[in-house]
Amino acid sequence: MKKIVTLLTVLFILALSACQAPAKPVEIVQEAPAAEPVAPESPAEEAYPVEPSPAETVAETSPEPAPEEQVTVDYAKNFTLEYKDGYKLLSVLTPWAGAAEPLQYALVPAGQEDPSGIGDAMVVHTPVESFVSLSTTYLPFLDQIDELTSLVAVDSGLYTFNPDVLLWLEAGTIAEVGSGSMINVEQLVELNPDLIMTSASGFAEYDSHPQLLEAGLSVVINSDYLEYDPLGRAEWGKFIAAFFDKEAEADKLFDEMVARYEEAKALVSNQTEPVTVFANTAYEGTWYMPGGESYIAILLADAGADYVFKDLEGSGAQPLDFEVVLERAKDADFWVNVGAMTELKELAGIDARYEDFEAYQQGKVYTYSKRITAAGGADYFESGVAAPDLILKDLIKAFYPDLLPDYESYYYQALN
C-alpha cells in the first residue's frame, strides 16, 4: 500500500475513500474494465474440394503471423490502451488529483525501432524483465501473470503481505529503496531496472518520480487509487500486464473475476429490507466518512446494504463530528472497516463512546483484519485491489450469512 507521510495522508483523506493506513482506523480508499471475450471463429462453410494453386500452397506453408490479441478497457476511467502500428500506447488520463495533463507511454517491442510521431510519450521496451514496485497494490497483478519474480526492489516491506516478497526481502534477493522524498536514487541507478512503477500526489516534496526521471530511470505513474469503482480499480491489472505483453492474459483473468463479482451481487439484488451500515472510526476528533460515490460505498451497495451516509456528496471522505455520526448511525445494524484490530475492547479502548453504537453492542462490527502481518500489513489493501469479488462476498457473508452458507470469509472478520 502506498505509505505517505501524515500531511499527505490528510490531503488524500479529503480526496479518496479507501487507502491503507494500518496505524489509523480510518479507511481512505484508493478502485477495471473487462475486455469483451473474443468470439470463437465460426467454422468455414463446407465447399466442394478444389485443388489449390501453387500460389495458394505457398501461402498455406508460409502463413502470416497472427495479429496481436487486443483488449479493451471497460470499467477504469483513468487509463486507456490503444494498439498502434507496431506499438501500444498507454495513457494515464489523470496521473494525480488535479493534474492538468495526461501522461503517455509508448510500449515498443524490444529490438524494434522506436516509432515517430509519439509526441511526449515515454518509450518503454517490452516485455520488461526487471520491475520495481513502489506500492503493494501492484504485487497481486504481477502474481496473477506469473511475473512476481521480475521484482528487483520494493519501496518497503513494512506493510507488505505477500509471503514470497517478504521472504525475498529477508533473503536480500530484492531491495528496499524507500519512497517519496526519501527514495534511494543511487541504489535504483545501480539496479538499473527496466521499469519503476509508482504513484504521485502532485506535491514535489512527497513524490519520488521527479528525482528518478532526472536520474534517467524509466518511471511510470500508476493512479489506480483515483478509481472508485471496485472493478475499475481492479482493471489496472491490464495496465501493469501490458508492460509484460501479457494484457490478454490479464484480461481473461479479469473477465472471470467480474463474472464472480456479478454473480455475488445478484444474490442480494432483491433485498426488500436491507441491513443498515456505516464505516470507519474517528481520527483525532474527526470522523472521515466515505462519500456516497466512494469505493466502499459502492461495495456496500453491491452487497445489498443501506449505507447510512450514502447522501454524502462525492467519492472522497467527508469530515464529520463524532456527535453527528453517533446521531445518524447509533441504531445501524452493522459497522465496518474500523481498522486492523480483532477485539471489541480495542475499539472501546480508543474511545468509550463507541460502545454507544447498537452495532457494537450486538457484536456486528466487521473489519479487514483476518489476513494481516505482525507489522500491520493488511492483505485487504494489497491483494484485495485485484479481488473485489472476494471483498464483496465477505460483506455479503457478514450481512446475509444464509445467502453464502458454505463461503468462508477471506479478508473480513467480526470483532469479538
N, C-alpha and C positions, 0 to 999 in steps of 0.2 A: 504494500500500500504506500501511497505517497506519504512521506514524512516531511512535514513542512513546519517551520518554527511557529511559535504561538501567534505572533502577529498575523502571519499569512493564514493560519487556520481560522482566525476570527474573520478575516476578509472573505475566505471561501465559505464560511458558515452562512453568510448573507446571500451567497450566490448558488450554493449547492444544497443538496438534501440527503446525501449519503456518502460518507468518506471515512476511512478507518481512522480512528483516533482512540486506540485502546486505553489510553490513560485518562480519557474523559468519557463520561457516559452519555455523550451527545452523538447522535448519528448524523453525519454530514455526508450526504450521498455524493458520490462521484459517479450511466445507463446507456440489433444489428441485423440489417435486413437479410432475409434469406433469398438466395437466388432461386429462380424458378427451376424446378427439376428439368433436366434435359430430356425431352421426349424421345423414346426409342424410335429408331428409324423404322418406317413401315416396310414390310417385305416387298420386294420388287414384284411387279405383275409377271405372271408366267408368260413366256413367249416361245414361239417356235424356234428351236435351236438353229443358230446361224454360225457358220464357220467364221471365226474372227479374221480380220485382215492383218497383214504383218504389222501395220502401224498400231493397231489395237493390241496386238500381242506384246509389243514393246511397252505400250502404256501400262499394260497389266503387270508386267515384270518390273517396271520402274515407277511405282505409284508416287504420287505427290505426297509430301508429308502431311499428316493430319493437322487441321487447323487447331490452334490453341483453344482449349475449352474456356469460354468466357463466363464469368459470374457477374451477378448484379448485386446492388446494394439496395435493400428494400425497407429497412427499418431505421438504420442510423441516419441521422440528419446532418452530420458534421463531417463526413468524408465521402468522396466519390472515387470510383475506379473506372478508368477509361482504357480501352485497348486501341492503341495507335499502330501505325505501320512500323513494326519491329520493336516496339517497346510498350510499357504500360505507364499510365500517368495517374498517380495518386494525388488527390487534392484534399488538404485539411482546410475546411472552409472557415472555421474559427479556431485558430491554434490555441487561444486562451480567451477568457472572458474579456470582451471589449476590444479584441484585436480588429484592426481596420482592414487587413489584407489576408487572404488565404496563403498557405504555403503549399508548394507543389514539389513532387518527387517523381523523376523520370526513372523507371526501373528498366534497365537495359541489360540484356543477356550478356554474361561475361564473354569477352573476346570479340564482341560486336562493336563497331564504330559508334560513337555517341551521336545521337540524332541532332539535326539542326532545327532551328525554329522552336525551341522549347522555352525561350524566354529565361526567366529566373529560376526555373525548376532545377533542383539539385539532382545530379545524376548519381544513381546507386546501381552498381553492377550486381546482377543476381545470377544464381542464388547466393545469398550471403552465407558465409561459413563460420564467422565469429560474431557474437552478438553480446552487447552489454545492455542489461535491463535495469533502468533506474526507477522501476516501480514493480511491486509484486503483482499488479494486475495483468502484466504481460506473461507471467510464468505459465498459467494454465493453458494459454493458447499455444505456447511453444510445446508444451507437453502433449497437447492434442495432436499435433502434426509431427510428433517424434523429432523435435528439434531442440529439446531441452539441453542436449549435450553440446549445442553450439554456444552455450553461455561461457563467457570468459570472465565476466565480472557482474556484480550487482551493486546497488547503492549501499545496502546494509542487510545483514542477516537478522537484525533485531526483531522485526515484525514479520519475517518470512515464515511461512508454514510448511512449504513443500519439503518433505524429508530428504529428498535427493539433494536439493540445493543446500540444505543445512549440512548434510554430510560432506559435500564437496567443499563448502566453506571451512569446515573443521579440518579437512584434509589439506587445505591450501591449494586445491586444484582450480578454484575460481577465486577471484579477488573481491574485496570490498573497497569501493572507490569513493564513497561519500556522495553527497548531493548538494544542490543549491550552490551557495557561495563557497561551501567547504569541499567542493568536488576536487579530487586529486587529479589534476590535469596531466601532471608529469607521468603518473602511473598509467593513465589511459594512452598517452602518446607512446609509451613503451609497449603497451599491449597492442596498439595499432589495430583495433577491431574493424571488421568490415562495416559494422553499424552500431551506433549507440541510440537507444530509444528512451525518450524522457517526456515528461510533461512540462508545461510552462505556466507561469502565473501572470506574466506581463510586467513584473517588477524585477528590474535588473539585479537588485541586491539579493534576490531569492532564487533566481534562475541560474542553471548551470550551462545552458546551451550557448550563450554568447561567448563564454570562455572557450568552450570546446570547439566551436566553429572557428574562432580566431586561431586556435592551435592547428587547424587544418583537418580536424576529425569529421567523419560523416555522422551527423546528428539528425535524427528525425523526431519531430514533435507529434506526440500521440495525445489527443484531447478526448479520450473516451469518457472521462469524468464529466464532461459537459453534456453527455447524453442522459436523458432522464427516463426514457422508455427502457425497461429491463432488456428487451430483445434488441433494441437499438444499441445499447452498450455492448451486449454480447457479440454483435456483428462485427465489432472491431477486431475479432479474431481473423477475419478475412484480410483486414488491413495489414496485420502482422504477417500472416501467411504469404501475402503477395511478395514479400521480400525474399522468401524462400522458393518462390514459384510453386507454392502449394495452396493457392487460394481455392482451387477447385475441390481439393480435399477438405479444407476448412468449411467450404460452402455446404458440402454434403453433411458434415457433422452438425453444422448449424441448422440445416433443414430438419434433421432428426430431432434436435433439441426443441425447435419451435413446435414440432408436432406433439411432443410430450407436454410442452407448456400449454398448448391449446386444449389438449385432452384434459389436463388437470383443471384448467379454467372452466371448461364445460361442466364439470362436476357441480359447481356452485352457481351456475348461471340462473337457476330458478329458485334461489333462496327468497322466500316471502318474508321471513323475519331475520334479517342479517344481524350478526353479532355487532356490537359497537366496540371500537378500539381507538386507542391513542398511542403515541410513541415518544421515545426519548426521555431524558431527565433534565433537570435544571443544571446549569453550569454557571458558577459564580453569581448566583442570584437570578439568572435569566434562563428561561426555558426556550430553546430554539426548536420550534415545532415545524416539521416539514410542510411545505405548501401543498395545496390540493393537486398540483400538477407534477409533484416530485416523484422521484424513483420509488420511494417507499409507499407513497400514496397510491401509485399505480399498482404496485404489488398487492396492497391491502384490498383495493377494489377488485382486482382479478381473483383474489382469494375469497371473494364473497362477503367482505366485511364492510361495515358502515364506519368510515373514518370520521371521528368526531370533529376534526378540524379540516375537513375537505373543502370548506369555504374559504380557507386562506388562499390568497392570490399567489400565483407564480409557482415556480419549481424550486425556489430556494427555501431555506429555513427562516421562519419568521420569529423574531424575538418577542416573547410574551412574559408577563409577570406570572410568578408562581400562582398567585391567587386566581388569576384568570383561568389558568389550566385546571386548577382544583375545582372551580365553579362549574366548568363545562364538562370535565372528564371524571368527576368524582364517582359517578354511577356507571361508567363504561364497563363493559363485560371483560375486556382484555386490555393488557398493556404490553407493548413490545419494544424491543431494542433499547434496553436500559443500560447496556454496556457489557463488558466481558466479565460478568460475575455469575455465580452459581447459586447463591443463597439469598433469601429474602432479607435476612438480618444485615447483609452487606448494604442493601438498599436503604433500610431503615437507619443504618449507622451513618449514612451520608446526610440524611435529613429525616427527622422523625415524622414530618408531615406526610411523607409518602405512605405511611400507614393509614391515612385517612381515605385513600382510594379504595373503592369496592374491589377492583381487580387484585389489589394487594391482599386484602382481607380474604378473598376467595382462592388465593393461590393461582391466579391466572395471569401471571407475569412471565412472559417468554422473551428470551434473548438468544443471541447467536454465539453462545459460549460453549457449545458441545465440542467443537474442534478448535482447540486453542493451545498454543505452546506455553511453556513456563514463562517465556519472556513476554507473552501477551500478543503473539501473532495469531490473529483470528482468520481461519480459512474462509469464513464468510466474505471477507474483504478481498480474498485472493482468488480461489477457485470459484467462489460464488458469482463473480463477474461473468464467467463463462457458463455458469449453470443456474440461470434464474428459474429454470423449471424445478430444480430441487428446492430453492428458496420458496417458491410458490407452494409446492407440496407440503413443505414444513409448516407454512402458515395455515393451509387448509387442515392439516392434521391437528393443529392446535385448536382451531376454531370449530371444526366439524369432524371430530375423530371417526365417526361412523362412516364417513364417505371414503376413508382410506384405511380400512381396518388392518391391512397387512403391511402398511408402509411404516418404516422406522425413520424418524426424523434424522436429518443429516447434519444440519447446522444449528438448529434451534433446540432449546430445552426449557422446561419450566423451572423457575427458581423455586427451591424447596426450603 
